[in-house]
Structure formats: structure tokens, C-alpha cells
Amino acid sequence: MDGIYDDTKIIFDGQNVYVELLWRYILSRLPSEQDAVIFFNKLILDLLFIMRVTFAMDDQIYSSPNEIDQMEPLMQSMWPKSNTKTM
């Protein structure tokens, strides 16, 4: 598995294939190329926003490990323990 990330050219080529497929799909579903560009732009902006929020959440969660430990009893109380026995 370690060697899978060594060749960045292969990764880049693979990403290009998927982007090209996505672009062709969008073009086939929308009435004009201009609409496709607007949609693709919005899609990329939304994905970048989601990434930014995810990184901010990760930073917040990992900066307060004490609070995570205090939440454990709450999380356990949310899911009742199963009374079934395995045979």
C-alpha cells in the first residue's frame, strides 16, 4: 500500500479521468455549456466550503480532548445496551 502514493503522475491522471467523466455527465444533463460551467463552479465552491468546515471542526475537536472524554457517558446513554446473548 505504501507504493500506491509514490507516483503523483498516476494519481493526477486518474483524477483527470474522473473530472472529465463528471464534466461530460454535467454537459449531458444541462441545456447549455454556460449552465454546465455555472453548475461545475458551484459544485467546486461547495466542496471547498465543506472541506474548510471539516478542517475547522477537526481543529476544534482535537484542541479539546477533555471535553471529548466528558462526552463518553452521554454517547453511551444514547444507545441502549443489547440484552441478546450470542451463542
Secondary structure, 3 states (H helix, E strand, C coil): CHHHHCCHHHHHHHHHHHHHHHHHHHHHHCCCHHHHHHHHHHHHHHHHHHHHHHHHHHHHHHCCHHHHHHHHHHHHHHCCCCCCCCC
